[in-house]
Amino acid sequence: MKKLTVVDLFAGCGGLSLGLEQAGFQSVYVNELNNDAMESYLINRDLENPYLRERFHSNDVKSMILDKKYIPNLSKDLKNTYNLDVKSGELDLIVGGPPCQGYSGIGHRRSYSVNKEQIPSNFLYQDMAYLISKLQPKIFLFENVRGLLSGRWKSGGEKGEIWSDVLETFNSLKDYQSSWKLVKAKDYGVPQNRPRVLLVGVRNDIRLKNIKSKTADGFLPDPSGTPPDPVDIFSDLIDPNYKKKYFNEKYLKDPRSDYQKSLRTKNRVLLKKGSELTEQEYSSHSEKIEKKFQFMIDNNGNIPEEMRTKKFSQRLIPKRWDESGPNITATSLPDDYVHYAQPRILTVREWARLQMFPDWYKFAGKRTTGGSRRAGNPRDNNFDRELPKYTQIGNAVPVGLAKKIGSHFVNILK
């Protein structure tokens, strides 16, 4: 059976694509500006889909638009390589989450000190809409942060005016019906709260048959699933002797939960005790910081008064969620959260598990980097950003959420 096809714009390290691939899609083209994130995307697909690295990827989405021969040539290459006739409307899906530098609450003061109209990435949704109009997929998915709904172009502007412009742009695509919803990832079994704006467009010739979902007029799946508790996410990675090491290269334990088994399995092969483990490098903390973290562990996450700072303070990840479920969101900042059992922040691998990346998934680039290099600084007209591993992971769409969305799209396209 021929696989459904997807083009991923602003793909990051590939969380959205991975979930869609798990649901039955094949990635046939990827766009991502940052070289490290692009390398993370490609190295995990080189064996199964070498064509992506060879000729079906690009960095700057503008190049796809400004070069008038680009889309015709891409359509021809997709036909020759994947037997995919774009001109006949055979492309199944385009997805994209343009960078949220101007919408996110992270780095809020830096981004609000200039007008949003001055941040180039805030207009990439227009480029995505243009490519949808040219490639005519059966379905498109636009995703972004919750802050987009209330964003203003200027400090004295009207609340929500950016979202109004985004909606108008996608609603102007004449061959599509669209609907949107603000969803919480935890409602789909993801171990995070993580609110996301999801806008879906379905081409007018695609009929929704036997779709029972009531979310976004049936364009998105209804909530389902129970998030795993942190102890079921991390317990097999705990090393009592971690302070004596910089990292662990092998699993010290067999998986202890179904969630751990799922993340430690590839091609039906389970990574058992003694198997290779990657990205389990530990951060070095001062004695003062370790004391603070240990106090948090011993006192239900509370921070002693003398250790509080004006900046964002860490929160303790509990051993088990309370009855309301996960109350955290993986961000681009590795020092946001403290491990429930050890006085340290999470490793890259543990961070990736919160986003439901399997343990075999590789990440390229630096482990972490400083604030302005990570977020840029619009006040200084600096819009360039590094994307270290923690940031790539924090920016991603949770793999489990993407898989449920993908499975719903598969049902629509049957």
Rosetta blueprint (number, residue, H / E / L):
1 M L
2 K L
3 K L
4 L E
5 T E
6 V E
7 V E
8 D E
9 L E
10 F L
11 A L
12 G L
13 C L
14 G L
15 G H
16 L H
17 S H
18 L H
19 G H
20 L H
21 E H
22 Q H
23 A H
24 G L
25 F E
26 Q E
27 S E
28 V E
29 Y E
30 V E
31 N E
32 E L
33 L L
34 N L
35 N H
36 D H
37 A H
38 M H
39 E H
40 S H
41 Y H
42 L H
43 I H
44 N L
45 R L
46 D L
47 L L
48 E L
49 N L
50 P L
51 Y H
52 L H
53 R H
54 E H
55 R L
56 F L
57 H E
58 S E
59 N L
60 D L
61 V H
62 K H
63 S H
64 M H
65 I H
66 L H
67 D L
68 K L
69 K L
70 Y H
71 I H
72 P H
73 N H
74 L H
75 S H
76 K H
77 D H
78 L H
79 K H
80 N H
81 T H
82 Y H
83 N L
84 L L
85 D L
86 V H
87 K H
88 S H
89 G L
90 E L
91 L L
92 D L
93 L E
94 I E
95 V E
96 G E
97 G L
98 P L
99 P L
100 C L
101 Q L
102 G L
103 Y L
104 S L
105 G L
106 I L
107 G L
108 H H
109 R H
110 R H
111 S H
112 Y H
113 S L
114 V L
115 N L
116 K H
117 E H
118 Q H
119 I L
120 P H
121 S H
122 N H
123 F H
124 L H
125 Y H
126 Q H
127 D H
128 M H
129 A H
130 Y H
131 L H
132 I H
133 S H
134 K H
135 L H
136 Q L
137 P L
138 K L
139 I E
140 F E
141 L E
142 F E
143 E E
144 N E
145 V E
146 R H
147 G H
148 L H
149 L H
150 S L
151 G L
152 R L
153 W L
154 K L
155 S L
156 G L
157 G L
158 E L
159 K L
160 G L
161 E H
162 I H
163 W H
164 S H
165 D H
166 V H
167 L H
168 E H
169 T H
170 F H
171 N H
172 S L
173 L L
174 K L
175 D L
176 Y E
177 Q E
178 S E
179 S E
180 W E
181 K E
182 L E
183 V E
184 K E
185 A H
186 K H
187 D H
188 Y H
189 G L
190 V L
191 P L
192 Q L
193 N L
194 R L
195 P E
196 R E
197 V E
198 L E
199 L E
200 V E
201 G E
202 V E
203 R E
204 N L
205 D L
206 I L
207 R L
208 L L
209 K L
210 N L
211 I L
212 K L
213 S L
214 K L
215 T E
216 A H
217 D H
218 G H
219 F L
220 L E
221 P L
222 D L
223 P L
224 S L
225 G L
226 T L
227 P L
228 P L
229 D L
230 P H
231 V H
232 D H
233 I H
234 F H
235 S H
236 D H
237 L H
238 I L
239 D L
240 P L
241 N L
242 Y H
243 K H
244 K H
245 K L
246 Y L
247 F E
248 N E
249 E E
250 K E
251 Y L
252 L L
253 K L
254 D L
255 P L
256 R L
257 S L
258 D H
259 Y H
260 Q H
261 K H
262 S H
263 L H
264 R L
265 T E
266 K E
267 N L
268 R L
269 V E
270 L E
271 L L
272 K L
273 K L
274 G L
275 S L
276 E E
277 L E
278 T E
279 E E
280 Q E
281 E E
282 Y L
283 S L
284 S L
285 H L
286 S L
287 E H
288 K H
289 I H
290 E H
291 K H
292 K H
293 F H
294 Q H
295 F H
296 M H
297 I H
298 D H
299 N L
300 N L
301 G L
302 N L
303 I L
304 P L
305 E H
306 E H
307 M H
308 R L
309 T L
310 K L
311 K L
312 F L
313 S L
314 Q L
315 R E
316 L E
317 I L
318 P L
319 K L
320 R L
321 W L
322 D L
323 E L
324 S L
325 G L
326 P L
327 N L
328 I L
329 T L
330 A L
331 T L
332 S L
333 L L
334 P L
335 D L
336 D L
337 Y E
338 V E
339 H L
340 Y L
341 A L
342 Q L
343 P L
344 R L
345 I E
346 L L
347 T L
348 V H
349 R H
350 E H
351 W H
352 A H
353 R H
354 L H
355 Q L
356 M L
357 F L
358 P L
359 D L
360 W L
361 Y L
362 K L
363 F L
364 A L
365 G L
366 K L
367 R L
368 T L
369 T L
370 G L
371 G H
372 S H
373 R H
374 R H
375 A H
376 G L
377 N E
378 P H
379 R H
380 D H
381 N L
382 N E
383 F L
384 D L
385 R L
386 E L
387 L L
388 P L
389 K H
390 Y H
391 T H
392 Q H
393 I H
394 G H
395 N H
396 A L
397 V L
398 P L
399 V H
400 G H
401 L H
402 A H
403 K H
404 K H
405 I H
406 G H
407 S H
408 H H
409 F H
410 V H
411 N H
412 I H
413 L H
414 K L
